Amino acid sequence: MDTSKFSFKPCVLFFLLIALSVSCTKAPATKTGKTTKPNIVIFYVDDLGYGDVGCYGATRVSTPNIDKLASGGVRFTDGHSTAATCTPSRYSLLTGEYAFRNNAAILPGDAPLLIDTNQPTLPKMLQKAGYKTAVVGKWHLGLGDGAIDWNTEVKPGPLEVGFDYSFLLPATGDRVPTVYLENYKVANLAKDDSLRVSYKKKIGNRPTGRENPELLRYPADGQHSSTIVNGVSRIGFMAGGGSAEWVDEEFPQVFTGKANEFIDSAGDNPFFLFFSFHDIHVPRLPHDTFRGTTEMGVRGDVIVQMDWTVGEVMGMLRKKGLEKNTLVIFTSDNGPVLKDGYEDEAVDLLGDHQPAGIFRGGKYSAYEAGTRVPTITYWPGVIAAVESGALMSQVDIYASLASLVEEDLEEGEAVDSENILGALLGKSTIGRETLLEESETLALRKRHWKYIRPIPPGSRIPRWIDRGKNIESGLMHEPQLYHLAEDPGEEKNLAPDHPEIVAAMEKELEDIVQGVTH
């Protein structure tokens, strides 16, 4: 292996190419010379692995709508979420900064709003550029500023961080409250049906998975064995609110309907739609339309369901004549997981399907499958069909879109976001030079090299990922170094052979953590 090419010095040619690519990727101009701003749709799927869709190699599940995006746009082979879990990735996408800067971790269902209302955000930036903004689907970034009274206005929330409209699962499908929140109000909640939530003790008289396992559709682990709703036990306790309860099987129709209503209502305004899927997160309860459409059980079926949803929204864009003026970004919040709280046969029926493709690990993991996810950009007439090996992170969407809509970022805004617009639009093969991956530890990519920071000496290696999720965590007391071009499966640890590379990458990683710029 030639290690002489491993250098941390900036390359003049690199920056020249970046400048040239960005200069060619401004928003298109009309015949009168006036710049038009494209609509922007981000499809943000939950727990979708690199190998879970057809255009990334899946053969046991059909995803024609996603494959169509890939066949007409940029299909990234080295695209990443910022973290191997959902809340941190969502935080980074919307703020342009790494989640560890705000100690962001997976939140309980009653957590306060994680994003400070004074903080710059992607939707706020787009609002300044004249965009109408909406978030539809899973939120899981906290709500309110303390104890939440679900029977009154629930705020601050998405509207305070830059969205004009929101229709949400307040947290996730496996957490209470199992109700929709539209803007500030729980949807369809009757005045005489007070809703209460507790993550500390049982409240009300609803059955729980722990006390009434005979009522469950499928068994759940201890964490997911509290209040039963729709035959599935959830995390946390809920009393009342029956008038507002969701039905999990209706998610695709409900969320698609709200997303398409927003698109239809945008008028002449450019719009930004953040479609944040619940699929393919647990509990997996596909609509009858999709149940049994694969041989992989409910996990395969909800992948088909998710693909249908993409097709329905794309259909609305075409119906409105907007497809050719809309930038679509399709990606996932982290890598795949099969067993995540429920025994729904996802493991038993997997067959030869490889959710992570050739990569090691999955959700929660420091290995590549934790953050390397399907990533596609699509914009007919602007983006040509191409496969791109550019290294990119979702944290870069913020700065890249700011460049696209010609909004200057202020000092301290989106501090970790890099402008890789040229790569997103397929005009350049150059993405990031370095990339940080968050899990239970931190890892650093530098081109084909990957360094995984060891956990502190003497500390116990947590086994809940390896044992409870059946996923290799990647946590060790020793440093790990892999050359992904030769070893994409991260099988051969080269750290003992290259201590100088380990030392250099550890220093660069720590500089990123400390905010040191080069």
N, C-alpha and C positions, 0 to 999 in steps of 0.2 A: 504494500500500500504506500502510495506517495504522500507523505505528510508534509512535504516541503510547500505544498500549495495552501496549507492552512495558515492564514494570515489574518491579523486583526487590523491591518492598516487599510484606510479607505482608498478606494480606487477612483481616480479622476474620471475614467471612462464610465464607471457605474453611475456617477451623478450626472454626467452629460446625457446618458441614455434616459435616465429618469426625467430630466428636464425636457428632453425632446418628446418623450411619450406623453407627458402631462400636457404639453403645449398643444398636442393634437387631439385632446379629449375633452374639450369644453362642450357645453351643451350646444346642440345644433342650432343654426340660424335659419330663419325663414327667408323667403325671397326678398323681403324688404330689408333684411339685415338685422331684424330684431331677434334677440336670443330667446329661444323657447326653453322652458324648464320641463324636464320629463316627469311624469308621475313615477313614484317609486313604491314597489311592493316587496316586502321581505317576508318570504315564507320561512318560518322558524319552527322546524319540527323538533319533537322532544324524543331523545334517546334513539335516534336513527343512526345506525352504524354505517361505516364506509362501504360495506358490501351488501347493504340492505335493499338497494334499488337496482333495476336492470342495467342502467347505463354505467354502473360501477361493478357489474359482474354477477348480480343475482340472477338465478335461473329458475328458482322454485316459487317466485312471486313476480307478478306482472305489474309494471309501473309505467304505462305508456305516456301519461301526461308529463311525468318528470323526465322521461327519456326524450320526449319531444323538446323540452327546454334545452337539454344537453346537446341534442343533435343540431340545434340552431344557435347555440351560444358557447360560452366558455365553460368547459368542464375541468375544474381544478383537481389535480391529483395530489396536491400538497396543501389543501385548505384546512384551516383549523378553527375550532372554537377556542376561546382563551382558557377555558377550564374544563375539567373532566366531570363537572356537575353543573346543574341548571342555574341556580341563582347567581353564582359568580359569572357565568357566561353571559347571562342576560344583563347583568349590571355593566359588564365591560362593553357590550355592544352598544348600549344606550348612553354610556358616559364617555367612552373613549379612553378609559383608564383601567388598569388591572384591578381585579377585585380585591387583592390582598391589601391595596392601599386603603380600603375601607373595612377590612376584616370581614368581607362578605363571604358567607357560607350558606348552606341550604337552610332556609328559614322555616320556623314553625308557622302554622296557619294563622296565628294571631299576632305575628311580628309587626312592629311599626314600620313605616315606609323607610326603605334602606337608602334611597337616593335623596339627598338633601334638596329641598325645594329651591334653594338658591344656586344649586350646581348647574352648570351648563349641560345640556343633553342634546342628543341627536334630534329628537323631535322639536325641541326649542330652536335649535339652529335652523331647521327646515321651516318652522313657523316664521322666523325672521326673513327667510327667503320667499315668503308668500304662500307657503304650503298649508293646506288643510290636513290635519293629522288624526290618525285613529289607531288604537290598539284593540284587537279582537282576539280572545282566547285566554290562554294561561298567563297569569301575571307572576306570582311567586316572588315579588320584590317588596312585600310588606305593604301595609295600609294603615293610615291613621298615625297618631303620634303618641299613643299609649293604649289604655284599655279601650277596645272598640265596642260601641253600642251599635249593633247591626240593625237596629230598628229606627235609626235616624240617619242623617247623612254621614257617610263614611269618607272621611278626608283628613289629611291630604292623601292624594293618590295619583293616578296617571295624569289627571287634568292639571295638577300642580307641577308636573315635570315635563309638560310640553305637548300633551295630547288634547285635541279638541273633543274627542269622543272616545269612550272606552266601554267595552262589553266583555266582562271578565269571568273566569274562574278566579276567585280571590287568591287562592294559593295553587293547589294541584288537585287532581281528581282523587287522590288517595288521602286527602286531608279535609276535615270539616272547616268551615261550613260548606255543605254541598248545595250551594245556591249560586245563581248568577248575580253579578253586581254590574248594573248599567249606570255609568257615570258615578254618582254618589249613592245611589239607592239599590237595595236588594230588589231584584225584579220579582214582581208578582207576590210580594209578601203582604198577607192580609193584616189589617190593623189589629185584629184580635188574636194574632198568632205570633206572639213575641218570640224572637230568635235569640238564643243564648249559646255561647261557645266557651269551652274550657279545655285547656291543654294540661291542667293540673289534677283534676279529679272528675269523677263521674257526676254529671248533672242530668236532671230529668229522668224519665223512665224508658227511654228507648233501649232496645236490646243491644248487646255488644257481642262481638265475635268471641270474646273470652268467656262470656257467660252462656252464650247461645250459639255454639258452633254448628248446631243442626240447621240453623237458618241461613247458612252461607252457601253461595254458589260454588265457591272453592275455598280451601283452607288458606289462612293467612298467618304470618309470623306474629310474634308478640307485639311488635311495634304497630302493626296494622290491625289490631284486634279490639279496637274500641267501637264507637257507635256504628251500627249497621244501617246503611242506606242502600236501597235497591239491591238487596241481597249480598252486599259487599261491606265488610267491616273496614273502617277508615282509621286514620291517625287522629286522635282527639275526640272530645265528647261534644255532642250537640243536643240541645233541647228546643222543642218547638220548631217553627220555620217550615212545617210540612207543606204549607201552601206555596212555598217558593222553591221546593226541592227540584233539582235537575233530575233528568233521566239520562244516564251516561250514554245510552245507545242513540240519543238524539243529538249528541254533540256535533256531528258533521253537518247536519241540516241547519241547526241553530246558528253555529258560527259562520257557516257559508252564507246563510241568509243575512246576518248582520254585516258581514264584510261587503257583500254585494249591494246592500242598501247604502252603505257609506260611499262606495264607488259611484253609485247612481246619483247620490246627493251632492257630489263634489262640484258639479256645475263646471264653470270655466276655470276654477282654481286648480293648479297642480296639487296633487294629493300624495300623502305618504301613508301607506297602510302597513302596519306591523301585525301580520297574521301569525299569532303565536299558538301553535297547535298544542292540544293535549295529546293527541296521538303522537308516538306510539307508547306513551308512558302507561304505567299501571294505574288503576285496574283497566285491563283491556276488555272492553265490552262493545264489540262491533254492532252496528245496526244490522237488522235482519237481512238487509240488501247485500251485505258483505260477509256475513257469517257463512263459513264453509267454502269461501272462494279460493282458498289455498289448502294444501295438505299440511300446513305448519300450524294449524290451530289458530287461536285468537290473535297471536302476535303477527302471523302472516296476514290474517284477515284485516287487521287495522292498518297495515302497510298499504293494502289495496284501498282501504277507506280513505287514507290520507292522500293517496294519489288521485282519487276521485275528487276530493276537495280542491286540490290544485287545479284540476281540469275545470271545475265549476267556476272558480274565480277567473281563470284565464278566459273562459267562455264569456263571462260578463265584460271583460276588457275588450274582447273582439266585438261583442254585440254593441258596445258603446263607441266603437271605432277608436279605441285608445291603445290597442296593443303596440302599435308602432311608435307610440310616444310614452312608453312605460319601460323603465328599467326594473327587471325582476331579479331578485337575489334569492336563491333557494339554498338552505343549509340546515344544520342541526345544532342543538345546544351542547351536545356532548356525544360520546360514543355509545355503543349498544350495551344493553343488559338484558338477560333473559329472566333470571330469578331475582325479583326486586320487591319481595314482600308477600307475594301470592303464588300459590301452586296452581298455575293456569295451563300447565302442559307445554309451555314454551320450550322447555329443555327437552322433554320427551319427544316432541314432534319436530324438532329442528332438522333432522336428517342431515344431508350434506351441505345445507345452507351455511354460509360463513358470514355472520353479521358484521364482523370487523375486516372482512377481506383477508389479506395476507398479514395483517398487523396484529401485534400482541396486545393483550389487555382489553380494556373496554371502559365503560362508565366507571368513575372513581379512580381509574388507574393512571400511574405516571408513564406507562408505556404509550406508544403512539396511538393505539386505538382509543385512548381516553379522549383525545381532542381532534384526531384526524377524521374528518367527517365529509360527507358529500357536500360539495360547494359548486353551484352553478350560477352564472350570470347570463341573462337573456334580454335582448333588446333588438327586435327585428329592424334591419336596415342600418343599424349602428354597430352591433356586435356580430362578427362573423363566426361561423362554427369552427372551434379549435379546442384541442386539448392542451392545457397549460400546466407546466410543472412549477410555476411561480409559487414561492413560499408566501402564504398569506394568512392573516389572522383576522377574526371578526372584529377585533378592536380597531382595525384599520378602516372599517366601513365608514366611521364618523368623518375622519379627515378626507377620505376619498370623495364622499358625497358632498362635503363642504366645497371641495374643489370643483366638482361637477356643477353645482348651482351657484358658484362664484361668491361664496360667503367666506370672508376672512375669519380665521379663528383668533380669539383673544388670548392674551398671555394667561397660562394656567388652564386653558380649555383643552380637553381631550389630550392630556399630556402624554399618553402612551400610543396614540393613534398616528400612523404614518400614511401619507398620501400615496396609495398604490393604484390610483385611478386607471393608469395605463394598463396595468395587469387585469383589473376588473373588467375593462372593456375589450380585452383581447388585443390591445395595441402594442403590448410589451410583454416579454417573457420574464421581466424582472419584477420580483415582489420584494419581500423583506430580505435583509441579509441575516438577521437574527430573529428568533421567535421564542417567547416565553410560554411555557405550558404549566398551568396550575392544577394541582391535585392535592393529596395529603402532604406533598412536598412540592418543590419547584424543579422544573427542568428547562434546559436551554437548547434550542436548535441553532446551529450556525451552519447554513447550507446543509451538507449531508451529515454533519456531525451532530450527535445528541449527547448531552450530559444530564444525568439525573443526580440531583443533590442528595447526599445521604442524610438520613435522620440522625439526630444527635447520638453520640456514643452513650451507651448505658440505658437509653430509652427503650421501652418495649415496642416492638413492631406490632401495630394493631392488626388483628387477624379477621376483623369483621368483613373486610372486602373479599379476601381469599376464601374464607370459610362460608360466610353468609351469602355472598353474591356469586361465588364460584368464578371470580375474576382475579387474575394476578395483579396485585396492587402496585408492584414495582418498587416497594419500599424496602430499603436495605440500609445497613449501617456503613456500608462501603460505597464509595462513589462508583457510578456506572457511566461508561462511555461507549457509544455505538457509532458505527459508520453505516448510515442507512442505505447508501447507494449499493453497498456490498452485502449488507445484512439488514434488510427491511424488517425482519422479524425480531430484531434486537436479541439475538441468541448468544452472541459472543461479546462479552464485556472486555473492552480494550483498555480500560483504565489502568491496569497494572503495567501495560506496555507503553503508555503515553502519559506519564504524570505531568509533563509540561503542558499538554493540551487540557488536561483536567484542571490544572492550576489557572490557566488563562481563562477557561470558560467559567470557572467558579468566580473569578474576579469580575468578569463581565456580568455574570448573573447578579452578583452583589451590587455592582454599580447600578444596574437597573432597579433593584430593590430600593437603593438609597436615592434614586433619582439623579444619578450622576450622568451628565451628557458627555458625549465624545465628539 
